[in-house]
Amino acid sequence: MSNTEKTLLRGARILGGEPRDVLIEGDTIAALGTGLSGEGVHRTVEAGGEMVLLPGLVDLHTHLREPGREDSETVLTGTRAAATGGYTAVHAMANTFPVADSAGVVEQVWRLGRESGYCDVQPVGAVTVGLEGKQLAELGAMADSAAQVRVFSDDGKCVDDAVIMRRALEYVKAFDGVIAQHAQEPRLTEGAQMNEGVVSGELGLTGWPAVAEESIIARDVLLAAHVGSRVHICHLSTAGSVEIVRWAKSKGWDVTAEVTPHHLLLTDELVRSYNPVYKVNPPLRTEADVLALREALADGTIDCVATDHAPHPHEDKDCEWAAAAMGMVGLETALSVVQHTMVDTGLLDWAGIADRMSARPAVIGRLAGHGRPIAVGEPANLVLVDPAYRGVVNPAGFASRSRNTPYEGRELPGRVFATFLRGRATVLDGKLT
């Protein structure tokens, strides 16, 4: 069904600049200017000279749980959550049941995304069969499938075998793919419950050392350089990891990295509450790590923000710490947390946010039509944000099927007022359409 609607956004601050009008015609941006005519327009959205217009957000790291764990999330509920958070595209991780390690499964996820209509779903293929780290999955078949997979990850597990990792990096060169590594040396993190440091010592919880992440990143940037391939570091979480990525980039190697909103804000001090909502992989780190991550995102060492949206049903989180599942939902709060940690602190402006949350993740994921400039003729994948808004996070109102947010009861700035996917409003006045 083609979209022939006309929408006029009045007085929107494009990337935080001076207020302008934006005319959307069908699925593209038709005109930019001041005092644009509203003739023949189906809908006018008043931005009041205050709201900020960004390209639709792109998430490189989302868990949609379908197939297999529809009790925690489905493609439909996850994409509704994504639209609510300002996203027009998400990359769906492969650790489903069955694992997305074949053309059949990635095409199923891709089709479910098309049917949902709330945002584009780009499946991530598994690197190894069944995420078992023993033999390469059907990377070529997934790349050639209808889903045209370009990002491959065993996320949730590390590709810890150096030979398998090397082969994967070599293989994806054929179709300009990228291996997204969950950097966690398994032998160094057996039974680990939280960040290894002062707090873990005081609480008597098994520690998760920073070197478990850093050693894998060091190995993999060297492997990527050796074979001339692309490696992407998932949910980078330590100051040491930042230094390794910075060094690799200084060599001109094709290395990219992401940071989650929760690692930009929360620290391991929160684990003193023993509330499993703070249990996550990689674990919450120290204040020094948080500050290093913010600086690295600001200076471009870390390329982008990715949510690692990890929904879990109530019973998997409402239990003792040791038994609880790892992960937290993030799609609906990501932009607010990034505004709080990066914009309101002066580390990034809104143009910087557009770069780190839309343009760069779209380039890394090779996702055409997203992360584009806000210009005439470009696809109308857009999000309108009210940065002056202040609100307390209430998970009862989430579009996600799960409620495991670490921000419940916390006041955060900003809210998504409207989201447009190829000119169609998926969210208006903060509500799903």
VOGU-3710 file (C-alpha; in Angstrom, 3 decimals, decimal comma):
1> msntektllr> 0,000/0,000/0,000  1,631/3,255/-1,081  1,676/6,222/1,238  0,328/9,421/-0,357  -0,225/11,400/2,848  1,163/14,878/3,305  2,355/15,907/6,757  3,618/19,354/7,729  5,913/19,735/10,730  5,848/23,385/11,805
11> garilggepr> 8,720/25,048/13,671  10,936/21,992/14,203  14,569/22,519/15,188  16,422/20,281/12,722  19,341/18,727/14,662  18,745/21,397/17,305  19,179/24,334/14,915  16,827/27,213/14,098  13,100/26,351/13,764  11,992/25,373/10,262
21> dvliegdtia> 9,004/23,774/8,594  9,313/20,307/7,093  6,877/18,986/4,490  6,623/15,216/4,187  4,977/13,951/1,025  4,445/10,211/0,772  7,596/8,531/2,047  10,048/11,388/1,422  10,921/14,866/2,622  9,419/17,199/-0,004
31> algtglsgeg> 10,363/20,669/1,276  12,200/22,537/4,042  11,719/26,200/4,835  9,845/28,773/6,888  6,168/29,540/6,440  5,520/26,535/4,189  1,941/26,326/2,889  -0,375/23,858/4,601  -2,499/23,452/1,470  -3,531/19,855/0,780
41> vhrtveagge> -1,857/18,689/3,974  -3,475/15,749/5,799  -1,847/16,486/9,149  -0,012/19,412/10,738  2,255/18,744/13,702  3,152/21,821/15,750  6,722/21,647/17,044  6,445/25,138/18,520  10,001/26,179/17,706  11,145/24,040/20,651
51> mvllpglvdl> 11,068/20,422/19,548  14,153/18,866/17,945  13,900/16,879/14,702  16,361/14,018/14,233  16,700/11,249/11,670  14,903/8,117/12,902  17,082/6,286/15,408  18,835/3,037/14,459  19,659/0,354/17,029  22,459/-2,089/16,233
61> hthlrepgre> 21,641/-4,313/19,201  18,064/-5,337/20,084  16,720/-8,614/21,471  13,235/-9,234/20,090  13,117/-12,818/21,515  10,973/-14,193/18,672  11,049/-17,071/17,766  11,042/-18,994/21,032  10,659/-16,555/23,921  7,458/-14,738/23,027
71> dsetvltgtr> 6,664/-14,590/26,745  9,272/-11,823/27,103  8,936/-10,029/23,731  7,724/-10,478/20,168  8,745/-8,738/16,978  5,476/-6,784/17,176  5,804/-5,659/20,814  9,521/-4,982/20,406  9,035/-2,828/17,319  6,211/-0,944/19,067
81> aaatggytav> 8,655/-0,256/21,905  11,252/0,821/19,337  8,883/3,279/17,637  7,898/4,695/21,036  11,592/5,317/21,679  12,111/7,086/18,333  13,603/4,159/16,400  12,827/3,490/12,755  15,175/0,493/12,437  16,533/-2,147/14,788
91> hamantfpva> 18,973/-5,026/14,368  17,491/-8,162/15,956  20,045/-10,370/17,710  20,402/-14,039/16,814  20,058/-15,698/20,246  16,491/-16,865/19,666  15,027/-20,410/19,816  15,790/-21,692/17,246  18,965/-19,642/16,819  19,034/-17,343/13,777
101> dsagvveqvw> 21,874/-19,305/12,190  20,197/-20,105/8,857  18,517/-18,296/5,978  15,142/-19,687/7,055  15,167/-18,192/10,550  16,526/-14,751/9,564  13,917/-14,517/6,803  11,168/-15,374/9,320  12,302/-12,543/11,629  12,646/-10,144/8,686
111> rlgresgycd> 9,105/-10,935/7,478  7,648/-10,500/10,960  9,274/-7,069/11,016  7,729/-6,163/7,672  4,304/-7,232/8,937  4,574/-5,227/12,172  4,953/-1,927/10,304  6,303/-0,046/13,335  9,982/-0,077/12,353  12,338/-1,915/10,028
121> vqpvgavtvg> 13,792/-5,110/11,482  17,215/-6,132/10,210  18,096/-9,612/11,503  21,582/-10,289/12,851  22,870/-13,726/11,895  24,700/-16,056/14,270  28,431/-16,456/13,701  28,446/-20,121/14,719  25,870/-22,929/14,517  23,618/-22,818/17,579
131> legkqlaelg> 25,880/-20,119/19,129  28,073/-23,039/20,203  31,336/-21,566/18,937  32,373/-24,757/17,133  31,568/-24,311/13,436  30,630/-21,352/11,271  26,927/-20,822/10,569  25,568/-20,337/7,024  26,940/-16,787/6,739  26,796/-16,672/2,944
141> amadsaaqvr> 23,262/-18,074/2,760  22,040/-15,522/5,318  23,759/-12,722/3,386  22,094/-13,861/0,144  18,659/-14,367/1,749  15,726/-11,937/1,499  16,922/-10,503/4,831  20,340/-9,613/3,293  22,134/-10,050/6,620  25,326/-7,988/7,007
151> vfsddgkcvd> 25,892/-8,127/10,778  26,778/-11,426/12,452  27,035/-11,989/16,203  26,871/-14,768/18,778  25,834/-12,074/21,264  25,135/-13,493/24,684  28,198/-15,615/24,070  31,714/-14,736/22,938  33,311/-16,250/19,852  36,242/-17,245/22,058
161> davimrrale> 38,034/-19,577/19,626  40,582/-17,440/17,773  40,606/-19,716/14,707  36,795/-19,580/14,351  36,897/-15,797/14,816  39,582/-15,444/12,157  37,600/-17,592/9,688  34,435/-15,575/10,307  36,261/-12,294/9,723  37,718/-13,665/6,474
171> yvkafdgvia> 34,375/-15,052/5,288  32,300/-11,856/5,680  34,744/-9,840/3,573  33,106/-11,378/0,494  29,879/-9,432/1,052  31,089/-6,473/3,173  29,765/-7,997/6,394  30,874/-7,304/9,944  31,410/-9,561/12,956  29,916/-8,001/16,100
181> qhaqeprlte> 31,754/-9,512/19,055  30,417/-10,009/22,563  33,817/-9,587/24,235  33,881/-11,897/27,248  36,660/-14,415/27,888  34,569/-17,285/29,325  37,287/-18,764/31,532  37,790/-15,421/33,295  34,069/-14,972/34,000  32,937/-18,403/35,220
191> gaqmnegvvs> 30,220/-17,836/37,801  30,718/-14,060/37,629  27,843/-12,023/39,078  28,986/-8,390/38,850  31,970/-6,154/38,101  35,138/-7,268/39,873  36,217/-4,469/42,204  35,677/-2,870/45,593  31,913/-3,471/45,634  32,111/-7,149/44,609
201> gelgltgwpa> 34,689/-7,675/47,361  32,460/-6,092/49,971  29,338/-7,961/48,824  31,096/-11,295/48,409  29,814/-11,728/44,835  32,033/-13,390/42,237  33,712/-10,649/40,222  33,754/-10,099/36,462  37,134/-8,528/35,677  37,530/-5,776/33,109
211> vaeesiiard> 40,373/-7,779/31,528  37,874/-10,473/30,471  36,438/-7,913/28,031  39,671/-6,116/27,174  41,686/-9,246/26,309  39,125/-10,365/23,700  38,906/-6,868/22,175  42,715/-6,715/21,926  42,837/-10,105/20,204  40,014/-9,298/17,801
221> vllaahvgsr> 41,243/-5,902/16,630  44,561/-7,622/15,842  42,766/-10,409/13,952  40,637/-7,913/12,002  43,758/-5,987/11,024  45,547/-9,204/10,029  42,818/-10,338/7,623  41,708/-6,837/6,565  38,140/-7,232/7,754  35,536/-5,366/9,845
231> vhichlstag> 34,986/-6,027/13,544  32,398/-4,297/15,750  32,618/-4,389/19,546  29,251/-4,898/21,253  28,353/-3,092/24,516  31,883/-1,872/25,339  31,978/-1,184/29,092  35,441/-0,391/30,491  37,977/2,431/30,342  40,600/-0,110/29,240
241> sveivrwaks> 38,427/-1,232/26,325  38,181/2,410/25,225  41,991/2,657/25,120  42,330/-0,483/22,996  39,716/0,704/20,479  41,312/4,157/20,381  44,694/2,535/19,629  43,218/0,292/16,924  41,545/3,255/15,237  44,815/5,231/15,350
251> kgwdvtaevt> 46,287/2,408/13,225  43,548/2,904/10,640  42,011/-0,508/11,296  38,324/-1,125/10,507  37,130/-1,308/14,110  33,858/0,135/15,449  32,279/0,019/18,896  29,002/0,680/20,684  28,041/1,664/24,228  24,691/1,093/25,933
261> phhllltdel> 22,704/3,854/27,656  22,930/1,989/30,981  26,713/1,890/30,856  26,687/5,679/30,313  24,700/6,267/33,508  24,646/3,430/36,049  27,484/2,067/38,217  28,196/-1,101/40,196  27,302/0,775/43,411  23,658/0,018/42,546
271> vrsynpvykv> 24,296/-3,705/43,051  24,453/-3,035/46,817  20,635/-3,121/46,648  20,793/-6,753/45,429  17,974/-5,777/43,043  18,335/-8,092/39,997  17,079/-5,311/37,718  20,726/-4,129/37,819  22,117/-7,519/36,730  23,352/-7,230/33,173
281> npplrteadv> 26,025/-8,561/30,801  28,528/-6,912/30,656  28,034/-5,805/34,258  27,612/-2,247/35,459  31,123/-0,884/36,005  32,691/1,915/38,097  32,162/5,676/37,990  35,599/6,010/36,341  34,502/3,633/33,562  31,232/5,562/33,062
291> lalrealadg> 33,110/8,858/32,642  35,599/7,249/30,214  32,724/5,866/28,129  31,027/9,271/27,935  34,271/10,936/26,816  34,878/8,207/24,231  31,362/8,565/22,795  31,853/12,340/22,650  35,214/12,153/20,838  34,067/9,416/18,432
301> tidcvatdha> 36,248/6,589/19,746  32,969/4,831/20,495  30,934/5,098/17,294  27,401/4,709/18,497  24,830/4,043/21,198  23,089/0,660/21,080  20,388/-0,322/23,542  21,078/-4,050/24,107  17,315/-4,108/24,830  17,013/-7,401/26,750
311> phphedkdce> 13,435/-8,098/27,853  12,742/-10,760/30,483  9,461/-11,945/32,014  8,736/-11,005/35,626  9,674/-14,406/37,082  13,170/-14,325/35,532  13,995/-11,074/37,348  11,864/-11,162/40,510  14,069/-13,677/42,335  17,361/-13,800/44,236
321> waaaamgmvg> 20,343/-12,134/42,541  22,284/-15,313/41,690  19,293/-16,941/39,936  18,169/-13,858/37,990  18,555/-13,456/34,231  20,952/-10,804/32,922  19,669/-7,830/30,939  17,402/-4,807/30,951  14,915/-3,236/28,536  16,177/-0,077/26,872
331> letalsvvqh> 14,411/0,949/23,670  11,871/3,289/25,287  14,322/5,101/27,580  17,510/5,205/25,455  17,129/8,705/24,025  16,225/10,170/27,432  19,277/8,579/29,080  21,545/9,825/26,285  20,065/13,335/26,551  20,680/13,233/30,318
341> tmvdtglldw> 24,263/11,940/30,114  25,530/13,542/26,884  23,394/16,543/25,828  22,484/18,050/29,196  26,145/17,682/30,277  27,376/19,534/27,157  29,392/16,564/25,852  27,371/16,281/22,613  24,911/18,515/20,768  21,828/17,210/18,957
351> agiadrmsar> 23,743/16,877/15,690  26,138/14,626/17,590  23,219/12,552/18,861  21,914/12,176/15,289  25,371/10,943/14,296  25,818/8,452/17,170  22,234/7,126/17,318  21,262/7,148/13,639  23,920/7,866/10,999  26,788/5,749/12,326
361> pavigrlagh> 24,798/2,669/13,343  23,122/2,701/9,906  26,540/2,789/8,205  27,987/0,029/10,416  24,925/-2,153/9,765  24,928/-1,242/6,040  21,284/-0,220/6,363  20,204/1,845/3,346  17,516/4,493/3,779  18,203/5,065/7,471
371> grpiavgepa> 20,555/7,466/9,218  20,233/9,834/6,285  20,494/13,650/6,385  17,276/15,620/6,902  17,139/17,042/3,382  14,748/17,282/0,432  14,426/13,963/-1,398  15,615/11,880/1,555  13,433/9,145/3,118  11,117/10,549/5,805
381> nlvlvdpayr> 12,453/8,379/8,631  12,281/10,959/11,409  11,799/11,465/15,132  10,510/14,639/16,794  11,742/15,046/20,369  10,558/17,368/23,129  13,813/17,967/25,069  12,201/20,233/27,692  9,923/17,466/28,928  10,675/15,928/32,339
391> gvvnpagfas> 8,997/12,737/33,456  9,309/9,855/35,874  9,865/6,458/34,250  6,839/4,210/34,760  7,243/0,779/33,150  3,489/0,119/33,450  3,098/2,311/30,364  5,763/0,538/28,275  4,953/-0,863/24,854  7,468/-3,653/25,478
401> rsrntpyegr> 6,057/-6,903/26,809  8,638/-6,821/29,637  9,131/-4,345/32,484  12,733/-4,963/33,609  13,946/-1,354/33,516  16,596/-0,019/35,914  15,081/3,486/35,657  11,701/2,872/37,327  10,814/5,902/39,465  13,743/7,942/38,114
411> elpgrvfatf> 13,141/11,322/36,500  14,614/11,571/33,001  14,504/14,404/30,449  12,978/14,439/26,996  10,279/12,432/25,307  9,593/11,242/21,797  6,637/13,275/20,523  6,394/11,734/17,042  8,108/9,042/14,981  7,756/8,706/11,205
421> lrgratvldg> 8,660/5,560/9,254  8,881/6,459/5,550  6,427/9,308/6,130  3,907/7,269/8,137  3,406/8,343/11,737  4,056/5,371/14,035  3,924/7,630/17,116  2,033/10,924/17,564  1,816/12,996/20,735  3,920/10,341/22,460
431> klt> 1,429/7,571/21,700  1,510/4,706/19,217  -0,763/5,293/16,238
//
